[in-house]
Amino acid sequence: MEMSDFKLASSYLDNGISFLRTNHWTEHYNLSLEVFELAAKCALTNGDHTRVRLLYEEVVREAHSFEDKLDIEYTNIRALYSASCLEEALTKLLYVLNKLGVTLSGDLNTLLSETKSSLAEYSDEQLLSLPAMVDRTKIITMKILSLAQLCLFHTNPKSQPKATLQLVQYSLQHGMSDLTSVGFVWFGSYLACIGEITAGYRYVKIAIKLAENMNARDCMGDILAMGGQVMGYVEPLQSVNDVMIRGHEYSLMTGNISSAKLSLAGSMTCEYWSGKQLSLVKSTMDDGLRRMSSQSIFPLTQCLPLYRSALAMIGNVGDVPIALGSRADVETEEERKMTETNMHLLKISHFNMFRRYDQVKQLADAHDAIAALPFSAILISHCFHMFYWGLISFWVARKTGNVIWYDRGEEAVHKMRSYANFSSWNFSNKSLLLQAEQCFYLKEYESAKRCYDDAISFAKDYRFVHEEALACELAGYFLIDRGEGNSSLPYFMRAQRKYREW
């Protein structure tokens, strides 16, 4: 599905502006305001941020009131966000919110407690049936709060939940709008991030249902892109990919290119980690990166580590440039950390897949630094980061006898067990494989053998062919270490078949 023809619409609107009389702001003020606002929205969708700025500057100069500027202020801030000028976008956002009487101050824990207390008064059905927000200024306030979430997510993740909680509370006070569903999905993601996955999943489902009830097509891409990340901890990963694809299609239909990028990146993640055939994953990524590189959106470098990993598995790693679409000139510190996090995850999985364990010891400090980052939303990649880091930690612990590495592996075991409680489909095989490696370290060999076999069985049942191969391979190494070389051969043969199948 391709994006609607916003280029043609933009040309019509620009022609319309050219036909306006010299004194049109005096004689046709409302018409001028409407045409300029629509032209700015089309220019944003087409990635023409210079045109957005020019239209914005004229409206700000001619508008009669602050309220008349709100729509174009919002579009201009979206353009700054899309161009990765996040600090400037955030400064303008906070200024506009302050003028609207909304501040993002206060203690986060207090705000969270107040929000939970307010929501506890409503059932799911009552939340979905609350009256609609009708005041235009309040609706614009919701839009700006929603955009503040995104800017803070990339620039100051510690403060991002404050915007989310304000968005939810503002809805409860003034009525439901399309953006309420966005607030709920981010709220659900934050709850999942702090360990409340069941509650987080509940609000994601409420967000999707609310958006469907309100026919909030403009928001559905954002909701599915972020909600899919939470759903990946509860629903089968293979089906979550369908959610991401739907989100991408909605985003293209409505011209929301930032959301299109997010949902497409989520789809790439789901396809890769669900064990889909790598040649098909590469095809999807080729198409996705082509689409994203044609738009002025940030930052493509976050998708490249995954792409390079897929190519490495099929022997074509030289086919992708190191910095396709990089916007290092405008990349913020938080964006850089996010890119480094993705690269770090793929290095861990690579070193594990190709048995380069000596190299992975050099990543310990980087891993600890990443683990300390203030994530305010849960991502599917987090669980895979933990899984592969745990496997590597037990291997290094066995080779070095360093208990610090065992402690890292044990942390991964506890985390994966908790994830398996929410989704046996996605995490049982991973939890069992980590337990097998833990028992191997502890010399509990019978338990280790049983866990390896169970991990293989669950991976097969739930169609994670790459993890079935990995479990077979590690079981083979375990048997060789135990002096059972003949017994290891069937495991290695099966691992080879499954890797080829992948």
Contacts in CASP RR format, 6 or more apart in sequence:
PFRMAT RR
TARGET T0000
AUTHOR 0000-0000-0000
METHOD contacts of the structure
MODEL  1
MEMSDFKLASSYLDNGISFLRTNHWTEHYNLSLEVFELAAKCALTNGDHT
RVRLLYEEVVREAHSFEDKLDIEYTNIRALYSASCLEEALTKLLYVLNKL
GVTLSGDLNTLLSETKSSLAEYSDEQLLSLPAMVDRTKIITMKILSLAQL
CLFHTNPKSQPKATLQLVQYSLQHGMSDLTSVGFVWFGSYLACIGEITAG
YRYVKIAIKLAENMNARDCMGDILAMGGQVMGYVEPLQSVNDVMIRGHEY
SLMTGNISSAKLSLAGSMTCEYWSGKQLSLVKSTMDDGLRRMSSQSIFPL
TQCLPLYRSALAMIGNVGDVPIALGSRADVETEEERKMTETNMHLLKISH
FNMFRRYDQVKQLADAHDAIAALPFSAILISHCFHMFYWGLISFWVARKT
GNVIWYDRGEEAVHKMRSYANFSSWNFSNKSLLLQAEQCFYLKEYESAKR
CYDDAISFAKDYRFVHEEALACELAGYFLIDRGEGNSSLPYFMRAQRKYR
EW
1 249 0 8 1.000
1 252 0 8 1.000
1 253 0 8 1.000
2 252 0 8 1.000
3 45 0 8 1.000
3 252 0 8 1.000
3 253 0 8 1.000
3 255 0 8 1.000
3 257 0 8 1.000
4 252 0 8 1.000
4 253 0 8 1.000
4 254 0 8 1.000
4 255 0 8 1.000
6 42 0 8 1.000
6 45 0 8 1.000
6 46 0 8 1.000
6 255 0 8 1.000
7 42 0 8 1.000
7 46 0 8 1.000
9 42 0 8 1.000
10 39 0 8 1.000
10 42 0 8 1.000
10 43 0 8 1.000
10 46 0 8 1.000
10 48 0 8 1.000
13 35 0 8 1.000
13 38 0 8 1.000
13 39 0 8 1.000
13 42 0 8 1.000
14 39 0 8 1.000
16 35 0 8 1.000
17 35 0 8 1.000
17 36 0 8 1.000
17 39 0 8 1.000
20 28 0 8 1.000
20 31 0 8 1.000
20 32 0 8 1.000
20 35 0 8 1.000
21 27 0 8 1.000
21 28 0 8 1.000
24 31 0 8 1.000
24 32 0 8 1.000
25 32 0 8 1.000
25 62 0 8 1.000
29 64 0 8 1.000
32 62 0 8 1.000
33 59 0 8 1.000
33 63 0 8 1.000
33 68 0 8 1.000
36 55 0 8 1.000
36 58 0 8 1.000
36 59 0 8 1.000
36 72 0 8 1.000
37 59 0 8 1.000
37 71 0 8 1.000
37 72 0 8 1.000
37 75 0 8 1.000
39 51 0 8 1.000
39 55 0 8 1.000
40 51 0 8 1.000
40 52 0 8 1.000
40 55 0 8 1.000
40 56 0 8 1.000
40 59 0 8 1.000
40 72 0 8 1.000
40 75 0 8 1.000
40 76 0 8 1.000
40 79 0 8 1.000
41 75 0 8 1.000
43 49 0 8 1.000
43 51 0 8 1.000
43 52 0 8 1.000
43 55 0 8 1.000
43 79 0 8 1.000
44 52 0 8 1.000
44 75 0 8 1.000
44 78 0 8 1.000
44 79 0 8 1.000
44 82 0 8 1.000
45 255 0 8 1.000
45 257 0 8 1.000
47 79 0 8 1.000
47 82 0 8 1.000
47 257 0 8 1.000
47 295 0 8 1.000
47 296 0 8 1.000
49 79 0 8 1.000
49 80 0 8 1.000
49 82 0 8 1.000
49 83 0 8 1.000
49 296 0 8 1.000
52 75 0 8 1.000
52 76 0 8 1.000
52 79 0 8 1.000
53 76 0 8 1.000
53 79 0 8 1.000
55 72 0 8 1.000
56 72 0 8 1.000
56 73 0 8 1.000
56 75 0 8 1.000
56 76 0 8 1.000
56 79 0 8 1.000
59 68 0 8 1.000
59 69 0 8 1.000
59 72 0 8 1.000
60 69 0 8 1.000
60 72 0 8 1.000
60 73 0 8 1.000
63 69 0 8 1.000
63 72 0 8 1.000
66 99 0 8 1.000
67 136 0 8 1.000
67 137 0 8 1.000
70 96 0 8 1.000
70 137 0 8 1.000
70 140 0 8 1.000
71 140 0 8 1.000
73 92 0 8 1.000
73 96 0 8 1.000
73 144 0 8 1.000
74 140 0 8 1.000
74 143 0 8 1.000
74 144 0 8 1.000
74 147 0 8 1.000
76 92 0 8 1.000
77 89 0 8 1.000
77 92 0 8 1.000
77 93 0 8 1.000
77 96 0 8 1.000
77 144 0 8 1.000
77 147 0 8 1.000
78 147 0 8 1.000
80 86 0 8 1.000
80 88 0 8 1.000
80 89 0 8 1.000
80 92 0 8 1.000
81 89 0 8 1.000
81 147 0 8 1.000
81 150 0 8 1.000
81 151 0 8 1.000
81 258 0 8 1.000
82 257 0 8 1.000
82 258 0 8 1.000
82 296 0 8 1.000
82 297 0 8 1.000
82 298 0 8 1.000
83 296 0 8 1.000
83 298 0 8 1.000
83 330 0 8 1.000
84 298 0 8 1.000
84 299 0 8 1.000
84 327 0 8 1.000
84 330 0 8 1.000
84 331 0 8 1.000
84 332 0 8 1.000
84 335 0 8 1.000
85 330 0 8 1.000
86 151 0 8 1.000
86 154 0 8 1.000
86 155 0 8 1.000
86 332 0 8 1.000
86 335 0 8 1.000
87 155 0 8 1.000
87 332 0 8 1.000
89 147 0 8 1.000
89 151 0 8 1.000
90 148 0 8 1.000
90 151 0 8 1.000
90 152 0 8 1.000
90 155 0 8 1.000
90 156 0 8 1.000
93 144 0 8 1.000
93 147 0 8 1.000
93 148 0 8 1.000
93 151 0 8 1.000
94 104 0 8 1.000
94 148 0 8 1.000
96 144 0 8 1.000
97 103 0 8 1.000
97 104 0 8 1.000
97 141 0 8 1.000
97 144 0 8 1.000
97 145 0 8 1.000
97 148 0 8 1.000
100 137 0 8 1.000
100 140 0 8 1.000
100 141 0 8 1.000
100 144 0 8 1.000
102 141 0 8 1.000
102 145 0 8 1.000
102 166 0 8 1.000
102 170 0 8 1.000
104 148 0 8 1.000
104 152 0 8 1.000
104 159 0 8 1.000
104 162 0 8 1.000
104 163 0 8 1.000
104 166 0 8 1.000
105 162 0 8 1.000
106 162 0 8 1.000
108 158 0 8 1.000
108 159 0 8 1.000
108 161 0 8 1.000
108 162 0 8 1.000
108 165 0 8 1.000
111 161 0 8 1.000
111 162 0 8 1.000
111 165 0 8 1.000
111 166 0 8 1.000
112 161 0 8 1.000
112 165 0 8 1.000
114 165 0 8 1.000
114 169 0 8 1.000
115 165 0 8 1.000
115 168 0 8 1.000
115 169 0 8 1.000
115 187 0 8 1.000
118 168 0 8 1.000
118 169 0 8 1.000
118 172 0 8 1.000
119 127 0 8 1.000
119 168 0 8 1.000
119 172 0 8 1.000
122 130 0 8 1.000
124 202 0 8 1.000
124 206 0 8 1.000
124 209 0 8 1.000
127 206 0 8 1.000
127 210 0 8 1.000
128 206 0 8 1.000
128 209 0 8 1.000
128 210 0 8 1.000
128 213 0 8 1.000
130 171 0 8 1.000
130 172 0 8 1.000
130 175 0 8 1.000
130 176 0 8 1.000
131 175 0 8 1.000
131 176 0 8 1.000
132 175 0 8 1.000
132 176 0 8 1.000
132 177 0 8 1.000
132 214 0 8 1.000
133 139 0 8 1.000
133 142 0 8 1.000
133 171 0 8 1.000
133 174 0 8 1.000
133 175 0 8 1.000
133 176 0 8 1.000
133 177 0 8 1.000
133 180 0 8 1.000
135 174 0 8 1.000
138 170 0 8 1.000
138 174 0 8 1.000
138 177 0 8 1.000
139 177 0 8 1.000
139 179 0 8 1.000
141 170 0 8 1.000
142 167 0 8 1.000
142 170 0 8 1.000
142 171 0 8 1.000
142 177 0 8 1.000
142 179 0 8 1.000
142 180 0 8 1.000
143 179 0 8 1.000
145 163 0 8 1.000
145 166 0 8 1.000
145 167 0 8 1.000
145 170 0 8 1.000
145 179 0 8 1.000
146 163 0 8 1.000
146 167 0 8 1.000
146 179 0 8 1.000
146 182 0 8 1.000
146 183 0 8 1.000
146 222 0 8 1.000
148 163 0 8 1.000
149 160 0 8 1.000
149 163 0 8 1.000
149 164 0 8 1.000
149 167 0 8 1.000
149 182 0 8 1.000
149 183 0 8 1.000
149 186 0 8 1.000
150 258 0 8 1.000
152 159 0 8 1.000
152 160 0 8 1.000
152 162 0 8 1.000
152 163 0 8 1.000
152 376 0 8 1.000
153 160 0 8 1.000
153 376 0 8 1.000
153 377 0 8 1.000
154 332 0 8 1.000
154 334 0 8 1.000
154 335 0 8 1.000
154 338 0 8 1.000
155 332 0 8 1.000
155 334 0 8 1.000
156 334 0 8 1.000
157 334 0 8 1.000
157 373 0 8 1.000
157 374 0 8 1.000
157 375 0 8 1.000
157 376 0 8 1.000
158 374 0 8 1.000
158 376 0 8 1.000
160 376 0 8 1.000
160 377 0 8 1.000
161 190 0 8 1.000
161 376 0 8 1.000
164 183 0 8 1.000
164 186 0 8 1.000
164 187 0 8 1.000
164 190 0 8 1.000
165 187 0 8 1.000
167 179 0 8 1.000
167 180 0 8 1.000
167 182 0 8 1.000
167 183 0 8 1.000
167 186 0 8 1.000
167 187 0 8 1.000
168 180 0 8 1.000
168 183 0 8 1.000
168 184 0 8 1.000
168 187 0 8 1.000
171 177 0 8 1.000
171 179 0 8 1.000
171 180 0 8 1.000
171 183 0 8 1.000
176 210 0 8 1.000
176 214 0 8 1.000
177 214 0 8 1.000
178 211 0 8 1.000
178 214 0 8 1.000
178 216 0 8 1.000
178 218 0 8 1.000
178 219 0 8 1.000
179 219 0 8 1.000
180 210 0 8 1.000
181 207 0 8 1.000
181 208 0 8 1.000
181 210 0 8 1.000
181 211 0 8 1.000
181 214 0 8 1.000
181 216 0 8 1.000
181 219 0 8 1.000
181 223 0 8 1.000
182 207 0 8 1.000
182 219 0 8 1.000
182 222 0 8 1.000
182 223 0 8 1.000
183 207 0 8 1.000
184 203 0 8 1.000
184 204 0 8 1.000
184 206 0 8 1.000
184 207 0 8 1.000
184 210 0 8 1.000
185 203 0 8 1.000
185 204 0 8 1.000
185 207 0 8 1.000
185 208 0 8 1.000
185 222 0 8 1.000
185 223 0 8 1.000
185 226 0 8 1.000
185 227 0 8 1.000
185 230 0 8 1.000
186 226 0 8 1.000
186 377 0 8 1.000
187 200 0 8 1.000
187 203 0 8 1.000
188 199 0 8 1.000
188 200 0 8 1.000
188 201 0 8 1.000
188 202 0 8 1.000
188 203 0 8 1.000
188 204 0 8 1.000
188 207 0 8 1.000
188 227 0 8 1.000
188 230 0 8 1.000
189 200 0 8 1.000
189 204 0 8 1.000
189 226 0 8 1.000
189 227 0 8 1.000
189 229 0 8 1.000
189 230 0 8 1.000
189 377 0 8 1.000
189 378 0 8 1.000
190 376 0 8 1.000
190 377 0 8 1.000
191 197 0 8 1.000
191 199 0 8 1.000
191 200 0 8 1.000
191 203 0 8 1.000
192 199 0 8 1.000
192 200 0 8 1.000
192 201 0 8 1.000
192 230 0 8 1.000
192 233 0 8 1.000
192 378 0 8 1.000
193 375 0 8 1.000
193 376 0 8 1.000
193 377 0 8 1.000
193 378 0 8 1.000
197 230 0 8 1.000
197 233 0 8 1.000
197 234 0 8 1.000
197 378 0 8 1.000
197 422 0 8 1.000
198 422 0 8 1.000
200 230 0 8 1.000
201 230 0 8 1.000
201 231 0 8 1.000
201 233 0 8 1.000
201 234 0 8 1.000
201 422 0 8 1.000
204 227 0 8 1.000
204 228 0 8 1.000
204 230 0 8 1.000
204 231 0 8 1.000
207 223 0 8 1.000
207 227 0 8 1.000
208 223 0 8 1.000
208 224 0 8 1.000
208 227 0 8 1.000
210 216 0 8 1.000
211 219 0 8 1.000
211 220 0 8 1.000
211 223 0 8 1.000
216 223 0 8 1.000
217 250 0 8 1.000
217 253 0 8 1.000
217 254 0 8 1.000
218 254 0 8 1.000
218 256 0 8 1.000
220 246 0 8 1.000
220 247 0 8 1.000
220 250 0 8 1.000
220 254 0 8 1.000
221 246 0 8 1.000
221 247 0 8 1.000
221 248 0 8 1.000
221 250 0 8 1.000
221 251 0 8 1.000
221 254 0 8 1.000
221 256 0 8 1.000
221 259 0 8 1.000
221 260 0 8 1.000
221 263 0 8 1.000
222 251 0 8 1.000
222 256 0 8 1.000
222 259 0 8 1.000
222 262 0 8 1.000
223 247 0 8 1.000
224 243 0 8 1.000
224 244 0 8 1.000
224 246 0 8 1.000
224 247 0 8 1.000
224 250 0 8 1.000
224 263 0 8 1.000
225 244 0 8 1.000
225 247 0 8 1.000
225 248 0 8 1.000
225 251 0 8 1.000
225 259 0 8 1.000
225 262 0 8 1.000
225 263 0 8 1.000
225 266 0 8 1.000
226 262 0 8 1.000
226 377 0 8 1.000
227 243 0 8 1.000
228 240 0 8 1.000
228 243 0 8 1.000
228 244 0 8 1.000
228 266 0 8 1.000
228 380 0 8 1.000
229 266 0 8 1.000
229 377 0 8 1.000
229 378 0 8 1.000
229 379 0 8 1.000
229 380 0 8 1.000
230 378 0 8 1.000
231 240 0 8 1.000
231 243 0 8 1.000
232 240 0 8 1.000
232 270 0 8 1.000
232 380 0 8 1.000
232 423 0 8 1.000
232 426 0 8 1.000
233 378 0 8 1.000
233 380 0 8 1.000
233 383 0 8 1.000
233 419 0 8 1.000
233 422 0 8 1.000
233 423 0 8 1.000
233 426 0 8 1.000
234 422 0 8 1.000
234 423 0 8 1.000
235 423 0 8 1.000
235 425 0 8 1.000
236 423 0 8 1.000
236 425 0 8 1.000
236 426 0 8 1.000
236 462 0 8 1.000
237 270 0 8 1.000
237 273 0 8 1.000
237 274 0 8 1.000
237 380 0 8 1.000
237 425 0 8 1.000
237 426 0 8 1.000
238 270 0 8 1.000
238 274 0 8 1.000
238 276 0 8 1.000
238 463 0 8 1.000
240 270 0 8 1.000
240 380 0 8 1.000
241 267 0 8 1.000
241 270 0 8 1.000
241 271 0 8 1.000
241 274 0 8 1.000
241 276 0 8 1.000
244 263 0 8 1.000
244 264 0 8 1.000
244 266 0 8 1.000
244 267 0 8 1.000
244 270 0 8 1.000
245 263 0 8 1.000
245 267 0 8 1.000
247 259 0 8 1.000
247 263 0 8 1.000
248 260 0 8 1.000
248 263 0 8 1.000
248 264 0 8 1.000
248 267 0 8 1.000
250 256 0 8 1.000
250 259 0 8 1.000
251 257 0 8 1.000
251 259 0 8 1.000
251 260 0 8 1.000
251 263 0 8 1.000
252 260 0 8 1.000
257 295 0 8 1.000
257 297 0 8 1.000
258 297 0 8 1.000
260 291 0 8 1.000
260 292 0 8 1.000
260 295 0 8 1.000
260 297 0 8 1.000
261 292 0 8 1.000
261 295 0 8 1.000
261 297 0 8 1.000
264 288 0 8 1.000
264 291 0 8 1.000
264 292 0 8 1.000
265 302 0 8 1.000
265 303 0 8 1.000
266 380 0 8 1.000
267 284 0 8 1.000
268 281 0 8 1.000
268 284 0 8 1.000
268 285 0 8 1.000
268 288 0 8 1.000
268 303 0 8 1.000
268 306 0 8 1.000
268 307 0 8 1.000
269 306 0 8 1.000
269 380 0 8 1.000
269 381 0 8 1.000
270 380 0 8 1.000
271 280 0 8 1.000
271 281 0 8 1.000
271 284 0 8 1.000
272 281 0 8 1.000
272 306 0 8 1.000
272 309 0 8 1.000
272 310 0 8 1.000
273 380 0 8 1.000
273 381 0 8 1.000
273 384 0 8 1.000
274 463 0 8 1.000
274 464 0 8 1.000
275 463 0 8 1.000
275 464 0 8 1.000
275 465 0 8 1.000
275 466 0 8 1.000
275 467 0 8 1.000
275 502 0 8 1.000
277 501 0 8 1.000
277 502 0 8 1.000
278 310 0 8 1.000
278 313 0 8 1.000
278 314 0 8 1.000
278 502 0 8 1.000
279 314 0 8 1.000
281 310 0 8 1.000
282 307 0 8 1.000
282 310 0 8 1.000
282 311 0 8 1.000
282 314 0 8 1.000
282 316 0 8 1.000
285 303 0 8 1.000
285 306 0 8 1.000
285 307 0 8 1.000
285 310 0 8 1.000
289 300 0 8 1.000
289 303 0 8 1.000
289 307 0 8 1.000
289 324 0 8 1.000
292 300 0 8 1.000
292 303 0 8 1.000
293 300 0 8 1.000
293 324 0 8 1.000
293 325 0 8 1.000
298 327 0 8 1.000
298 330 0 8 1.000
298 331 0 8 1.000
298 335 0 8 1.000
299 325 0 8 1.000
299 326 0 8 1.000
299 327 0 8 1.000
299 331 0 8 1.000
299 335 0 8 1.000
299 339 0 8 1.000
300 324 0 8 1.000
300 325 0 8 1.000
300 326 0 8 1.000
300 327 0 8 1.000
301 323 0 8 1.000
301 324 0 8 1.000
301 325 0 8 1.000
301 326 0 8 1.000
301 327 0 8 1.000
301 328 0 8 1.000
301 331 0 8 1.000
301 339 0 8 1.000
302 335 0 8 1.000
302 338 0 8 1.000
302 339 0 8 1.000
302 342 0 8 1.000
303 342 0 8 1.000
304 320 0 8 1.000
304 322 0 8 1.000
304 323 0 8 1.000
304 324 0 8 1.000
305 339 0 8 1.000
305 342 0 8 1.000
305 343 0 8 1.000
305 345 0 8 1.000
305 346 0 8 1.000
306 342 0 8 1.000
306 346 0 8 1.000
307 320 0 8 1.000
308 317 0 8 1.000
308 320 0 8 1.000
308 346 0 8 1.000
309 346 0 8 1.000
309 349 0 8 1.000
309 350 0 8 1.000
311 317 0 8 1.000
311 318 0 8 1.000
311 319 0 8 1.000
311 320 0 8 1.000
312 350 0 8 1.000
313 353 0 8 1.000
313 502 0 8 1.000
331 339 0 8 1.000
337 370 0 8 1.000
337 373 0 8 1.000
340 366 0 8 1.000
340 370 0 8 1.000
341 370 0 8 1.000
341 373 0 8 1.000
341 381 0 8 1.000
341 385 0 8 1.000
342 381 0 8 1.000
344 363 0 8 1.000
344 366 0 8 1.000
344 367 0 8 1.000
344 370 0 8 1.000
344 385 0 8 1.000
345 381 0 8 1.000
345 384 0 8 1.000
345 385 0 8 1.000
345 388 0 8 1.000
347 360 0 8 1.000
347 363 0 8 1.000
348 360 0 8 1.000
348 363 0 8 1.000
348 367 0 8 1.000
348 385 0 8 1.000
348 388 0 8 1.000
348 389 0 8 1.000
348 392 0 8 1.000
349 384 0 8 1.000
349 388 0 8 1.000
350 356 0 8 1.000
351 357 0 8 1.000
351 359 0 8 1.000
351 360 0 8 1.000
351 363 0 8 1.000
351 392 0 8 1.000
352 360 0 8 1.000
352 388 0 8 1.000
352 391 0 8 1.000
352 392 0 8 1.000
352 470 0 8 1.000
353 470 0 8 1.000
357 392 0 8 1.000
357 395 0 8 1.000
357 396 0 8 1.000
357 399 0 8 1.000
360 392 0 8 1.000
360 396 0 8 1.000
361 396 0 8 1.000
367 389 0 8 1.000
367 408 0 8 1.000
370 385 0 8 1.000
375 382 0 8 1.000
383 415 0 8 1.000
383 416 0 8 1.000
383 419 0 8 1.000
383 426 0 8 1.000
383 427 0 8 1.000
383 430 0 8 1.000
386 412 0 8 1.000
386 415 0 8 1.000
386 416 0 8 1.000
387 412 0 8 1.000
387 416 0 8 1.000
387 430 0 8 1.000
387 434 0 8 1.000
389 408 0 8 1.000
389 409 0 8 1.000
389 412 0 8 1.000
390 408 0 8 1.000
390 409 0 8 1.000
390 411 0 8 1.000
390 412 0 8 1.000
390 413 0 8 1.000
390 434 0 8 1.000
390 437 0 8 1.000
391 412 0 8 1.000
391 433 0 8 1.000
391 434 0 8 1.000
391 437 0 8 1.000
391 474 0 8 1.000
393 405 0 8 1.000
393 406 0 8 1.000
393 408 0 8 1.000
393 409 0 8 1.000
393 412 0 8 1.000
394 405 0 8 1.000
394 406 0 8 1.000
394 409 0 8 1.000
394 434 0 8 1.000
394 437 0 8 1.000
394 438 0 8 1.000
394 440 0 8 1.000
394 441 0 8 1.000
395 437 0 8 1.000
396 402 0 8 1.000
396 405 0 8 1.000
397 403 0 8 1.000
397 405 0 8 1.000
397 406 0 8 1.000
397 408 0 8 1.000
397 409 0 8 1.000
397 441 0 8 1.000
398 440 0 8 1.000
398 441 0 8 1.000
406 441 0 8 1.000
409 434 0 8 1.000
409 437 0 8 1.000
409 438 0 8 1.000
410 438 0 8 1.000
412 434 0 8 1.000
413 431 0 8 1.000
413 434 0 8 1.000
413 435 0 8 1.000
413 438 0 8 1.000
416 427 0 8 1.000
416 430 0 8 1.000
416 431 0 8 1.000
416 434 0 8 1.000
417 431 0 8 1.000
419 426 0 8 1.000
419 427 0 8 1.000
419 430 0 8 1.000
419 431 0 8 1.000
420 427 0 8 1.000
420 428 0 8 1.000
420 430 0 8 1.000
420 431 0 8 1.000
425 462 0 8 1.000
426 462 0 8 1.000
428 458 0 8 1.000
428 462 0 8 1.000
429 455 0 8 1.000
429 456 0 8 1.000
429 458 0 8 1.000
429 459 0 8 1.000
429 462 0 8 1.000
429 464 0 8 1.000
429 467 0 8 1.000
429 468 0 8 1.000
429 471 0 8 1.000
430 455 0 8 1.000
430 467 0 8 1.000
432 451 0 8 1.000
432 452 0 8 1.000
432 454 0 8 1.000
432 455 0 8 1.000
432 458 0 8 1.000
433 451 0 8 1.000
433 452 0 8 1.000
433 455 0 8 1.000
433 467 0 8 1.000
433 470 0 8 1.000
433 471 0 8 1.000
433 474 0 8 1.000
435 447 0 8 1.000
435 451 0 8 1.000
436 448 0 8 1.000
436 449 0 8 1.000
436 451 0 8 1.000
436 452 0 8 1.000
436 455 0 8 1.000
436 471 0 8 1.000
436 474 0 8 1.000
436 475 0 8 1.000
436 478 0 8 1.000
437 448 0 8 1.000
437 474 0 8 1.000
439 445 0 8 1.000
439 447 0 8 1.000
439 448 0 8 1.000
439 451 0 8 1.000
440 448 0 8 1.000
440 478 0 8 1.000
440 481 0 8 1.000
445 482 0 8 1.000
448 478 0 8 1.000
449 475 0 8 1.000
449 478 0 8 1.000
452 471 0 8 1.000
452 474 0 8 1.000
452 475 0 8 1.000
452 478 0 8 1.000
453 475 0 8 1.000
455 467 0 8 1.000
455 471 0 8 1.000
456 468 0 8 1.000
456 471 0 8 1.000
456 472 0 8 1.000
456 475 0 8 1.000
459 465 0 8 1.000
459 467 0 8 1.000
459 468 0 8 1.000
459 471 0 8 1.000
460 468 0 8 1.000
465 498 0 8 1.000
465 501 0 8 1.000
465 502 0 8 1.000
466 498 0 8 1.000
466 499 0 8 1.000
466 502 0 8 1.000
468 494 0 8 1.000
468 498 0 8 1.000
469 494 0 8 1.000
469 495 0 8 1.000
469 496 0 8 1.000
469 497 0 8 1.000
469 498 0 8 1.000
469 499 0 8 1.000
469 501 0 8 1.000
469 502 0 8 1.000
470 495 0 8 1.000
472 491 0 8 1.000
472 492 0 8 1.000
472 494 0 8 1.000
472 495 0 8 1.000
472 498 0 8 1.000
473 491 0 8 1.000
473 492 0 8 1.000
473 495 0 8 1.000
475 488 0 8 1.000
475 491 0 8 1.000
476 488 0 8 1.000
476 491 0 8 1.000
476 492 0 8 1.000
476 495 0 8 1.000
477 488 0 8 1.000
478 488 0 8 1.000
479 485 0 8 1.000
479 487 0 8 1.000
479 488 0 8 1.000
479 491 0 8 1.000
480 488 0 8 1.000
END
